[in-house]
Amino acid sequence: MQPGVSRFVISLKICLLYVKIIFMFEMDIERGYHVKFNKKGLLIVTVLLALMLTACGGAADENDAEEVAKVNQGEVVAVVNGEEIYEMEFQRQVDRMIAANENQGMVLEGEEGDMVKAQIEDQIIQYLVQQQVLLQEAHSRGLEVTDEEVEKDLEMIKDQFGSKEAFEQIMEDNLFTEMELKETLRTELTIEALLEDESPEVTVDEEELREYYSFYEMQYEQQMAMIEQEEMELSEEEMEMMQLPSFEEMKEELRQQITMEKQQEYHMNMVDELMEASEIEILL
């Protein structure tokens, strides 16, 4: 097992942290249905539409409101264990991912742009399905997130910016409303709770630590060889900063890295098992 080598698959917990990372202008699309992005605005949209109908229609009952809300959400794009995912949510995610890529300077035009957009659509529908599977599992275990927890995470994100205006501008650039962001954070925290509820005890032996350290040694030697080959002139301070710490100095950090990788691998196996056990129909 080597750090950064990709038998290591990013867990959904990390994927969901995209909600925070996107505001720092970082983007990444991973292979398969493991993708660094998130949104769960369907509940908010449904509630708002139902409230609007109730306020305007007066005589409409709750079931009628829900049916109209469903119509306004567009066609069903996927069904997960009997629960429907709608076109509105899917398209909102697609638009958000395209906007984020364009904010990075990518030009999604022509044949190549169409290919990227098609990949984004495929990634998003797979992701929404996976998200729904995990949320269903979390709810079946009685795992819930409080409003206070959501507000705390929201404030942490806002604190990353120097002003309210800067935060609102990033929200606008990435097609988020504050209500959507709150619901996204609720989803993130719910799935985090599920992963914590299903976290294995991990042991790391000395051999694994030394194997990991040898990878860093190899990288350091390659870096030094490149500096020598390029005849780069570095100050004593720069050379000192580049020195590889000893095995003993890095031991605990290495243990944490290996532990995290093992937990992520366990969680990805758990996700795969839940996906396989689910009844999933994609209608795109």
N, C-alpha and C positions, 0 to 999 in steps of 0.2 A: 504494500500500500504506500503510495507516494503522495505528498501534499500537492494539491492542485491538479492531479491526474484524474481523468474523468471516468473512473468507475465511481467516483464521488458524484452523487446526484443531488442537486439542491432540493432540500425538503420544502414542503408547502409553506411551512412556517417562514422560511426565508423568502419564498416567493411572495408571500403576502406583505412582507416588509417593503415591497416595491412601492406601496402607497406612500411610505415616508421617503424612500430613495428617489422617487420620481421628482420630488420637489427640489432635489439637489442635482437634477439633470443627468441622472444615470439611467441607462436603458440597456436591457439585455433580453434576447429571446432565446430560450433553451430548446433543445430538441424534445420532441414528443409533447406530452401535455404538461410539462413542468415549465411554467412561464413566470417571469417576474412582472406581474402586473395584477391588479385587483379592482373590483367594484362590486358592491351588492346593493344597488339602488332600487331593486324591484319592490321591496317592501314599502319603501318611502313613496315610490310612484303610485303604488296601489292605494295606500292610505290617502294620499293627496287627492287622487281622482275620486275616491269614494266620498271624501269629505266635500269636494266640490259638487258632486252629484246630489248629495244630501242637502246641501245649502241651497242649490238652485231648484231642485225638483220637488222638495218637500215631501211628496207622497210616495216616492220610491223607497222600497224596502232595502235592507242590507244585501240580500241576495242579488237584487237587480243591480245595485251599485257595483258589486263585485263582477258581475257579468259585463257591464259596460266598461269597467276598468280593464278587464281582460281584452276586450275588443280594441281598446285604445293602445294596448301594448303590442298590437300586431299579431302576426302568426306565431304559433308554437314552433320553436326551432329545435327543441329537444325535450325528452321526457325522461326523468330519473326516478325510478321506483315510484312512478305514478305522479310525481311532482313536475310541473311544466316550467320550462324556461322560455321566455318570450323574445320576440324579435327586437323589441325596444331595448331591452337590456343588452342583448347581443350587439346591436348596432352601436349603442352608446359606447360599449367597450372597444369596438373596432375603431370608431371615430377617435376615441381617446388615444389609442395606441398609435394610430396614424399621425395624430397631432404631435404626440411626444417624439416620434421619429423625425417629423419635419422640424420640430424645435431643436433637434440635434443637428440640423443642417442637411438631412437626407432629402433628396428630390425624388418623390415616388411618381414618376411619369414614364410613359412608354411601356414597352413590353416588360422590362425589368421591374418597373414600379408595380405593374399589374401582378407580377409573380410574388413580390413582397407582400402586397395587399392580400393576395390569396393565402399566403402563408400565415399572415396575421389572423385572418378569419378562421383558418383551421386551428391555429393555436388557441384562439379565444373560445371557440365552442368546446374544445376539449377541456380547457381550463374551467369553464363554467360548469361543465358536467362534473369534473373532479371536485370542484368546490362544493357543489350541491351534495355529492356523496358524503363528503367529510362533515358538512353541516348537519346532515341527517343523522350521522353516527354520533356527533356531539350531542344533539338534542335527545337522541335515544338514551344517552347516559345521564341526562339531566344536567348537562353543562350549560350554564347561562352566564351572560356578561352583564354587569350592572351599568347604568347610565354614568355613574361616577367613574368607572374604569375607562369608559369611552371618552369622557370629558378630559380625564388626565392625559390620555394619549394625544388628544387633539391639542391640548395646551403645549405638550412637548414639541409637537410639530410647529406650532405657531412661534415658539421660542427660538426656532432656528433662523428666524427672519428679523431684520432690524426694525420692521414696521408692519403695521396692519396692511398698509397699501401694498408692500412687497409680497406679503402672503396672498392677498387677494389677486394680485397679478399672476402669480404662479398658478393659483387655482383656475383662473380664467384661461390661461395659456394651455392648461392640461384638461380643460372641460370638466372641472369638478365644481359642484356647489358644496357648501359646507354641510348640508344635510346628507349628500351623497358620501362625502368623506367620513362623516360620523358613522354611517351605516357600514361603510367599508372597514372602518376600524373595529366595529362590533364583530364583523365577520372574522377579521384577523385574530382578534382576541379569543373568539370562540374556538377557532381551529388551534390556536396556541394552547388553549386549555385542554383540548383533545389530545394533542401531542404530549403535553406534560402528564396527562392521565395515563398515557401509554408509553412512558419512557422506561427503557430497560436499565438494569444495573450493568455498567460497563467496566471491564477490567483491562488494563494495559500493562503488558509485561516489558521487561528490560530489552528484550530482543526487538520488539516493535519500536521502542523509543530510539534505539541505536540505528535501526534501519531508516527511520524518519530523518535522524540527524545526518546520516550519510548522504541523503539527498541534498540537504543544505550544503554539506561539504563539497559535493560535486558542483553545485551551482556557484559556490564561492570560487572554486578553482577555475571554472570556466570564465568567470568575471575577471579574475586576476590575469588570466592568459590573454583575454581580449584587451585589457588595459595595456599590457606589455606589448602586444602586437601592434596596437594603434599608437604606441609611444605617447600615451596620454600623460600629461604632467599634473599630478595631484599634490596638494599640500599635505603636510603631516596630519593636520586635523581631519582632512577628508579621508586619508588612508585609515586613520584610527576609527572613524565612523563606519568604514566599510568592513572592518574586521569582524569575522564570524565569532560570536560568543562560544565559549566552551560547551561541551555536552552537558556538564553539570549545571551551567548557568541557564541553559535552554530547556532543561529536563521537564520542568512543570508546564511550560508553555507547550512543549511537544505533547505532553500527556493530555492537555486540554484539547489540542487540535485533533488528536486521534480519537478521543472520546466523542467529540462533536461529529466526526465523520462516521463513527460506528452508530451513533444515535440517528443520524440522518439516513444512513442505509437501512436501519431497522424501520424507520418511519416510512421510507419509500416502499419497502416490502409490505407494510401495513396498508398503505394507500392502494397498492396493486391488488392486494387481497380483497379490499372493500370494493374496488372497481369491478373485479371479476365476479363478485357475489351480487352485484347490482343488476337490475334490469334497466338497460340504457337504450334509448332510441334517439338517434340524431336525424333530424328531418330536413336538413339543408340540402 
